[in-house]
């Protein structure tokens, strides 16, 4: 074994410090945003370099984990990580915390003390609560269970609920899934795209494929900044945007000349045909 009992004790002490620090951060978030809006929380998080999503989690756990619960955990002599406290505060499908008041955790700590156990793991706590793993644990690449594994053992109605939460309520997952689908569509277009018949592509084929890629990038760019987004540019930023716009206009003209603007040709042919009919 590469570590000693002393290493374990030191590691648990550090984890305990981390638990207390996260709860204190949650208390601070509660105090500074008590009378404010979500926008205030987001701005405060930006000031202290904290993810708003993590901040909301810290704040919620701190609200649920009251001072008496914290004192009980700290004085129990049983190792309880912040992740365990977060699990008890996590909201179930009923809209209430899985372990409101931490009564289940208190009972588990008492049992651990009587049996001589020294810690309570997240997995043990989840089994006692009858809860599945949290979404952030499922999305953790180093976790023991993947999203696919978890969904595979759920009954259909629970699986549908989890999928809706993943796609509709979790912005990070929604964006990640959209990127994956966009990339898949791009690859499909390339495989079925202009001149895909094997062999070395000629210049026309290469240009067509590059333009398809450029189109995909432009679509993704526009999706990132929808028209409803209010933007307040500085003079320097606006000048940079206008310069980029000029380059894009030149590029559009270059593409029309290089590829051949069929729209303009068709329009010219229609005019000529109309003139002939008039004659």
C-alpha positions in Angstrom: 0.0 0.0 0.0 1.4 3.4 -1.0 -0.2 5.3 1.9 -0.4 5.1 5.6 -3.0 5.5 8.3 -1.5 8.9 8.9 -2.1 9.8 5.3 -5.7 8.8 5.6 -6.2 10.9 8.7 -4.6 13.9 7.1 -6.7 13.5 3.9 -9.9 13.3 5.9 -8.9 16.4 7.9 -8.4 18.2 4.6 -11.7 17.0 3.3 -13.4 18.2 6.5 -11.8 21.6 6.0 -13.1 21.6 2.4 -16.6 20.7 3.6 -16.6 23.6 6.1 -15.1 26.0 3.5 -17.9 25.2 1.0 -20.6 25.6 3.6 -19.1 29.0 4.6 -19.0 30.1 0.9 -22.6 29.0 0.7 -23.4 31.2 3.8 -21.7 34.1 2.2 -23.7 33.6 -1.0 -26.9 33.5 1.0 -26.0 36.8 2.7 -24.9 38.8 -0.3 -27.8 37.7 -2.5 -30.6 37.6 0.1 -32.3 40.7 -1.4 -30.9 40.5 -4.9 -31.8 38.7 -8.1 -30.2 35.9 -10.0 -28.4 38.6 -12.0 -26.8 39.8 -8.8 -25.6 36.3 -8.0 -24.1 35.9 -11.4 -22.3 39.2 -11.2 -21.0 38.3 -7.7 -19.8 34.9 -8.9 -17.9 36.7 -11.8 -16.2 38.9 -9.2 -15.0 36.0 -7.1 -14.3 33.6 -10.1 -16.9 31.0 -9.1 -19.3 29.2 -11.5 -22.9 30.4 -10.9 -24.1 26.8 -11.1 -21.6 25.7 -8.4 -22.6 28.8 -6.4 -26.3 27.9 -6.4 -25.4 24.4 -5.3 -23.2 25.8 -2.4 -26.0 28.2 -1.4 -28.7 25.5 -1.4 -26.6 23.1 0.6 -25.7 25.7 3.1 -29.3 26.7 3.5 -30.4 23.0 4.1 -27.4 22.2 6.4 -28.2 24.3 9.4 -25.7 25.1 12.2 -27.0 22.3 14.5 -26.5 19.7 11.7 -23.0 21.0 11.0 -22.0 20.8 14.7 -23.4 17.3 15.0 -21.4 16.2 11.9 -18.2 17.9 13.0 -18.3 16.5 16.5 -19.3 13.0 15.5 -15.9 11.6 14.8 -17.3 10.0 11.6 -15.9 11.2 8.3 -18.6 12.9 6.3 -17.6 14.8 3.1 -19.3 17.8 1.6 -20.6 15.5 -1.2 -22.6 13.6 1.4 -24.2 16.8 2.7 -24.9 18.0 -0.9 -26.6 14.6 -1.5 -29.0 15.1 1.4 -29.9 18.6 0.2 -30.5 17.5 -3.4 -34.1 17.9 -4.4 -36.1 14.8 -5.2 -38.8 14.6 -7.8 -41.3 15.7 -5.1 -39.5 19.0 -4.9 -38.3 18.4 -1.4 -34.7 17.5 -0.3 -33.9 13.8 -0.2 -33.0 14.1 3.5 -34.8 17.2 4.8 -33.3 18.0 8.2 -30.7 15.3 7.7 -32.6 12.8 9.9 -31.4 9.8 7.9 -27.8 11.1 8.0 -28.0 11.6 11.8 -29.2 8.0 12.2 -26.5 6.7 10.0 -23.8 8.6 11.9 -25.2 7.1 15.2 -25.1 3.6 13.7 -21.6 4.1 12.5 -20.4 5.3 15.9 -21.9 2.2 17.6 -20.5 -0.2 15.1 -17.1 1.4 15.0 -17.3 2.6 11.4 -15.2 5.6 10.6 -16.9 7.1 7.5 -20.1 7.4 5.5 -19.7 7.3 1.8 -21.9 8.9 -0.8 -22.9 5.5 -2.2 -24.0 4.3 1.3 -26.0 7.5 1.8 -27.7 7.2 -1.6 -28.8 3.6 -0.8 -30.2 4.6 2.5 -32.1 7.4 0.8 -33.3 5.3 -2.1 -31.8 7.9 -4.5 -29.8 7.5 -7.6 -26.5 9.3 -8.3 -26.6 13.0 -8.8 -26.4 14.3 -12.3 -22.9 15.9 -11.8 -21.6 12.5 -10.6 -23.0 10.8 -13.7 -21.3 13.4 -15.9 -18.0 13.0 -14.2 -15.7 11.0 -16.5 -13.9 9.5 -13.5 -17.2 8.3 -11.9 -18.1 4.6 -11.4 -21.3 4.8 -13.5 -22.0 6.4 -16.9 -25.2 8.1 -18.0 -25.9 5.2 -20.3 -25.4 2.7 -17.5 -27.7 4.7 -15.2 -30.4 5.2 -17.8 -30.3 1.5 -18.7 -31.5 0.3 -15.3 -34.3 2.9 -14.9 -38.0 2.2 -15.6 -39.3 4.0 -18.7 -41.1 6.8 -16.9 -38.1 7.6 -14.8 -35.8 7.4 -17.8 -38.0 9.9 -19.7 -37.9 12.3 -16.7 -34.1 12.1 -16.5 -33.7 12.7 -20.2 -36.0 15.7 -20.1 -33.9 17.1 -17.2 -30.7 16.5 -19.1 -31.9 18.2 -22.3 -34.2 20.9 -21.0 -32.9 21.9 -17.6 -29.2 21.5 -17.8 -27.7 24.1 -20.1 -24.2 22.5 -20.2 -25.6 19.1 -21.2 -28.0 20.7 -23.8 -25.1 22.6 -25.3 -22.8 19.6 -25.3 -25.5 17.4 -27.0 -26.1 20.1 -29.6 -22.4 20.3 -30.4 -22.3 16.5 -30.8 -25.3 16.5 -33.1 -24.0 19.4 -35.1 -20.7 17.6 -35.5 -22.4 14.4 -36.6 -24.5 16.3 -39.2 -21.3 18.0 -40.4 -19.6 14.6 -40.8 -22.7 13.1 -42.5 -22.7 16.0 -45.0 -19.0 15.5 -45.7 -19.5 11.8 -46.3 -22.5 12.4 -48.6 -21.3 15.8 -49.8 -20.2 17.1 -53.1 -17.9 14.7 -55.0 -17.6 12.1 -52.2 -16.7 9.1 -54.3 -13.3 8.2 -52.9 -9.9 9.0 -54.3 -8.1 12.3 -54.0 -10.5 15.3 -54.1 -9.9 17.9 -56.8 -9.9 21.6 -56.1 -13.6 22.1 -56.7 -14.4 19.3 -54.3 -12.1 20.7 -51.7 -13.6 24.2 -52.1 -17.1 22.9 -51.8 -16.3 21.0 -48.6 -14.5 24.0 -47.1 -17.6 26.1 -47.8 -19.8 23.6 -46.1 -17.6 23.7 -43.1 -17.7 27.5 -43.2 -21.5 27.4 -43.4 -21.6 25.1 -40.3 -19.3 27.5 -38.4 -21.5 30.5 -39.4 -24.6 28.6 -38.2 -23.1 27.7 -34.9 -21.9 31.3 -34.5 -25.3 32.7 -35.1 -26.8 30.3 -32.6 -24.4 31.5 -29.9 -25.6 35.0 -30.3 -29.4 35.0 -30.9 -31.1 38.3 -32.0 -32.7 38.7 -28.6 -29.2 39.1 -26.9 -28.6 42.8 -26.0 -25.0 43.8 -26.7 -23.4 47.0 -25.6 -20.2 47.5 -27.6 -17.4 49.8 -26.7 -16.0 51.9 -29.5 -13.0 49.7 -29.9 -15.2 46.5 -30.1 -17.6 48.1 -32.6 -14.6 49.1 -34.8 -13.3 45.5 -34.7 -16.7 44.2 -35.6 -17.1 46.5 -38.5 -13.7 45.6 -39.8 -14.6 41.9 -39.6 -17.9 42.6 -41.4 -16.0 44.3 -44.2 -13.8 41.2 -44.6 -16.9 38.9 -44.6 -18.4 41.1 -47.4 -15.3 40.7 -49.4 -15.4 37.0 -48.8 -19.0 36.7 -49.9 -18.1 38.5 -53.2 -15.1 36.3 -53.7 -17.2 33.2 -53.2 -19.8 34.4 -55.7 -17.2 35.1 -58.3 -15.3 31.9 -57.6 -18.3 29.5 -57.5 -20.4 31.4 -60.0 -23.5 33.1 -58.9 -26.3 31.0 -60.5 -28.9 33.3 -59.1 -27.5 36.3 -61.1 -27.1 34.1 -64.2 -30.7 32.8 -64.0 -32.0 36.3 -63.5 -30.1 37.5 -66.6 -31.3 34.5 -68.7 -34.9 35.3 -67.7 -34.5 38.9 -68.7 -33.1 37.9 -72.1 -35.9 35.4 -72.6 -38.5 38.0 -71.8 -36.9 40.4 -74.3 -37.0 37.7 -77.0 -40.7 37.0 -76.3 -41.4 40.8 -76.5 -39.7 40.9 -79.9 
